[in-house]
Amino acid sequence: MASSIQCSLLFSLLLFFAAAVAPSFQQPFHPVALVLPVSKDASTLQYVTRISQRTPLIPVDLVVDLGGQFLWVDCEQNYVSSTYRPARCGSAACTLARASGCGDCFSAARPGCNNNTCVVTPDNTVTHTATGGEVATDVVSVNSTDGSNPGGAYDVTQFVFACAPSFLLDGLASGVQGMAGLGRTRIALPSQFASAFTFSRKFAICLSSSATANGVIFFGDSSYNFLPNINASQSLAYTPLYVNPVSTASAYSQGEPSSEYFIKVTSITVGDKNLSLNSTLLSIDSDGYGGTKISTVNPYTVLESSIYAALTEAFVQQAASMNITRVSAVSPFEYCFSSAGVTSTRVGPGVPYIFLVLQGEEAVWTITGSNSMVEVSEDVLCLGFVDGGSRPRTSVVIGGYQLQDNLVQFDLASSRLGFSSTLLGRQTTCANFNFTSSA
């Protein structure tokens, strides 16, 4: 009897001990935030991320499309997955995707070609080419983060995406299999991750200026910590996000709003000169023209012709007053300068600052030399802005080069944009997220 009581007591103690220590070993059911690496493709100047998809999981490289409507991938070549499911007409996935049609595929069934499935329009926003593609679901796996390091991987088992034919990859970086849309739709990456893990509908991008070191995308409500112990979320100023009521996609349905991210520039200053601008260009009109958007598929900022003329004239005048010598143009740039007379500062070449004055208290986006000047040779620096013509769809398109080493946060729930201006002033960069160790 004594032996039986001792065994029972020992078993109870073991259960108590196991219960006491178990929580420290358990992975939380939901991550607080997720993280993806972003690299810069040197030949195309596109920004590329990598997710894991399918069963078994494989790495899939994708061009980052900030305003893209959803994830689309090439399903014609080597798409093999035991968990691929076409979205049947009338299904929840079709409703989420706001599918424009439904139909059959008149060949052998395969990923991207099935009967009684709904269809959306995958869009290569680099070449402005769009085509029909089957809506489907499959497993997507992404690493969690505590804001400082990557953690364990988490799966979304029924992630909604679109299949596309191989030709839609034309013009994209070598080796990519599609585009990762981060736009304002219910099946873009930020919304699906937030829904799957019940975290905040918020994400942030931080693009690296280096072709050899990764930048980062955060999903969810984490801090944004960069080496050496810099919390970049403390540097953010805020401005409202706007919805363009008319789609800016290559193909769209009547009445469909744009999935891209628009803000309001109220004025622009170069050095100490405030530019004289046609203010109507800075607002979105009833046809969806005008305003300012942020883009990762445009390598440089694109300005409507009169805005471009005013900015470049002021920049040349201010540069001349600093004894910076203009030299011959180097395509695609019109305004280039000898680097011999340009000093080097912590925030890039010592040139006139460009200030985008936005809506909101202290909402001034400062563009220093690190984001305005492109080194095209050892001797020549060029102003990294291009002329978008006299009637572009959007008056100001803030491009990838101007985003580099800036933390930019998109808060979808509050419809506001947080921006840091250059992190170089805080002695860190977007390449300083610590991907080398785990949370």
ChimeraX attribute file (.defattr): number of C-alpha atoms within 10 A of each C-alpha:
attribute: neighborCount
match mode: 1-to-1
recipient: residues
	/A:1	6
	/A:2	7
	/A:3	8
	/A:4	9
	/A:5	10
	/A:6	11
	/A:7	12
	/A:8	12
	/A:9	12
	/A:10	12
	/A:11	12
	/A:12	12
	/A:13	12
	/A:14	12
	/A:15	11
	/A:16	12
	/A:17	11
	/A:18	11
	/A:19	10
	/A:20	10
	/A:21	10
	/A:22	10
	/A:23	10
	/A:24	8
	/A:25	7
	/A:26	8
	/A:27	10
	/A:28	9
	/A:29	8
	/A:30	12
	/A:31	19
	/A:32	19
	/A:33	25
	/A:34	28
	/A:35	26
	/A:36	20
	/A:37	23
	/A:38	26
	/A:39	24
	/A:40	23
	/A:41	17
	/A:42	12
	/A:43	9
	/A:44	13
	/A:45	19
	/A:46	22
	/A:47	25
	/A:48	24
	/A:49	21
	/A:50	20
	/A:51	18
	/A:52	18
	/A:53	22
	/A:54	20
	/A:55	15
	/A:56	11
	/A:57	14
	/A:58	15
	/A:59	12
	/A:60	17
	/A:61	21
	/A:62	25
	/A:63	28
	/A:64	24
	/A:65	25
	/A:66	21
	/A:67	26
	/A:68	29
	/A:69	27
	/A:70	30
	/A:71	24
	/A:72	29
	/A:73	27
	/A:74	22
	/A:75	21
	/A:76	15
	/A:77	11
	/A:78	8
	/A:79	14
	/A:80	15
	/A:81	16
	/A:82	10
	/A:83	15
	/A:84	21
	/A:85	17
	/A:86	27
	/A:87	26
	/A:88	20
	/A:89	19
	/A:90	13
	/A:91	12
	/A:92	11
	/A:93	22
	/A:94	24
	/A:95	14
	/A:96	12
	/A:97	23
	/A:98	15
	/A:99	19
	/A:100	14
	/A:101	14
	/A:102	18
	/A:103	14
	/A:104	13
	/A:105	14
	/A:106	9
	/A:107	9
	/A:108	9
	/A:109	10
	/A:110	14
	/A:111	22
	/A:112	25
	/A:113	20
	/A:114	20
	/A:115	19
	/A:116	15
	/A:117	24
	/A:118	29
	/A:119	27
	/A:120	24
	/A:121	25
	/A:122	31
	/A:123	28
	/A:124	25
	/A:125	19
	/A:126	16
	/A:127	14
	/A:128	12
	/A:129	17
	/A:130	18
	/A:131	16
	/A:132	18
	/A:133	25
	/A:134	32
	/A:135	30
	/A:136	25
	/A:137	20
	/A:138	19
	/A:139	21
	/A:140	23
	/A:141	19
	/A:142	20
	/A:143	20
	/A:144	24
	/A:145	26
	/A:146	19
	/A:147	24
	/A:148	22
	/A:149	19
	/A:150	23
	/A:151	21
	/A:152	14
	/A:153	15
	/A:154	16
	/A:155	16
	/A:156	18
	/A:157	17
	/A:158	17
	/A:159	22
	/A:160	27
	/A:161	28
	/A:162	27
	/A:163	27
	/A:164	27
	/A:165	19
	/A:166	14
	/A:167	12
	/A:168	22
	/A:169	23
	/A:170	12
	/A:171	13
	/A:172	22
	/A:173	21
	/A:174	12
	/A:175	11
	/A:176	17
	/A:177	22
	/A:178	29
	/A:179	28
	/A:180	26
	/A:181	27
	/A:182	24
	/A:183	23
	/A:184	22
	/A:185	22
	/A:186	17
	/A:187	24
	/A:188	25
	/A:189	24
	/A:190	26
	/A:191	24
	/A:192	19
	/A:193	24
	/A:194	20
	/A:195	15
	/A:196	14
	/A:197	18
	/A:198	14
	/A:199	18
	/A:200	20
	/A:201	20
	/A:202	24
	/A:203	24
	/A:204	24
	/A:205	26
	/A:206	26
	/A:207	29
	/A:208	25
	/A:209	23
	/A:210	17
	/A:211	14
	/A:212	12
	/A:213	16
	/A:214	24
	/A:215	28
	/A:216	23
	/A:217	21
	/A:218	23
	/A:219	27
	/A:220	26
	/A:221	19
	/A:222	20
	/A:223	16
	/A:224	22
	/A:225	20
	/A:226	21
	/A:227	15
	/A:228	13
	/A:229	11
	/A:230	19
	/A:231	16
	/A:232	21
	/A:233	18
	/A:234	11
	/A:235	15
	/A:236	16
	/A:237	19
	/A:238	22
	/A:239	21
	/A:240	18
	/A:241	20
	/A:242	19
	/A:243	17
	/A:244	25
	/A:245	17
	/A:246	20
	/A:247	19
	/A:248	19
	/A:249	23
	/A:250	15
	/A:251	15
	/A:252	17
	/A:253	10
	/A:254	8
	/A:255	9
	/A:256	13
	/A:257	18
	/A:258	23
	/A:259	24
	/A:260	24
	/A:261	24
	/A:262	26
	/A:263	23
	/A:264	21
	/A:265	22
	/A:266	15
	/A:267	18
	/A:268	21
	/A:269	19
	/A:270	23
	/A:271	16
	/A:272	12
	/A:273	15
	/A:274	15
	/A:275	15
	/A:276	13
	/A:277	17
	/A:278	10
	/A:279	12
	/A:280	11
	/A:281	20
	/A:282	21
	/A:283	20
	/A:284	23
	/A:285	14
	/A:286	10
	/A:287	11
	/A:288	18
	/A:289	20
	/A:290	23
	/A:291	24
	/A:292	23
	/A:293	22
	/A:294	21
	/A:295	25
	/A:296	25
	/A:297	22
	/A:298	18
	/A:299	20
	/A:300	25
	/A:301	22
	/A:302	24
	/A:303	23
	/A:304	21
	/A:305	17
	/A:306	17
	/A:307	24
	/A:308	21
	/A:309	14
	/A:310	16
	/A:311	22
	/A:312	17
	/A:313	15
	/A:314	21
	/A:315	22
	/A:316	20
	/A:317	16
	/A:318	19
	/A:319	20
	/A:320	13
	/A:321	11
	/A:322	14
	/A:323	11
	/A:324	20
	/A:325	16
	/A:326	17
	/A:327	15
	/A:328	13
	/A:329	15
	/A:330	14
	/A:331	11
	/A:332	12
	/A:333	18
	/A:334	16
	/A:335	22
	/A:336	23
	/A:337	23
	/A:338	17
	/A:339	21
	/A:340	12
	/A:341	15
	/A:342	19
	/A:343	11
	/A:344	13
	/A:345	14
	/A:346	13
	/A:347	17
	/A:348	18
	/A:349	20
	/A:350	20
	/A:351	23
	/A:352	22
	/A:353	18
	/A:354	24
	/A:355	20
	/A:356	18
	/A:357	18
	/A:358	19
	/A:359	17
	/A:360	12
	/A:361	9
	/A:362	11
	/A:363	20
	/A:364	23
	/A:365	20
	/A:366	18
	/A:367	21
	/A:368	24
	/A:369	24
	/A:370	23
	/A:371	26
	/A:372	22
	/A:373	24
	/A:374	19
	/A:375	16
	/A:376	13
	/A:377	11
	/A:378	9
	/A:379	11
	/A:380	20
	/A:381	26
	/A:382	25
	/A:383	22
	/A:384	23
	/A:385	26
	/A:386	21
	/A:387	18
	/A:388	20
	/A:389	15
	/A:390	13
	/A:391	12
	/A:392	16
	/A:393	17
	/A:394	22
	/A:395	27
	/A:396	25
	/A:397	25
	/A:398	21
	/A:399	20
	/A:400	23
	/A:401	25
	/A:402	27
	/A:403	26
	/A:404	24
	/A:405	26
	/A:406	26
	/A:407	25
	/A:408	25
	/A:409	23
	/A:410	24
	/A:411	20
	/A:412	18
	/A:413	9
	/A:414	11
	/A:415	15
	/A:416	19
	/A:417	22
	/A:418	20
	/A:419	25
	/A:420	22
	/A:421	23
	/A:422	27
	/A:423	20
	/A:424	17
	/A:425	13
	/A:426	14
	/A:427	13
	/A:428	19
	/A:429	26
	/A:430	28
	/A:431	24
	/A:432	20
	/A:433	25
	/A:434	18
	/A:435	19
	/A:436	7
	/A:437	9
	/A:438	14
	/A:439	13
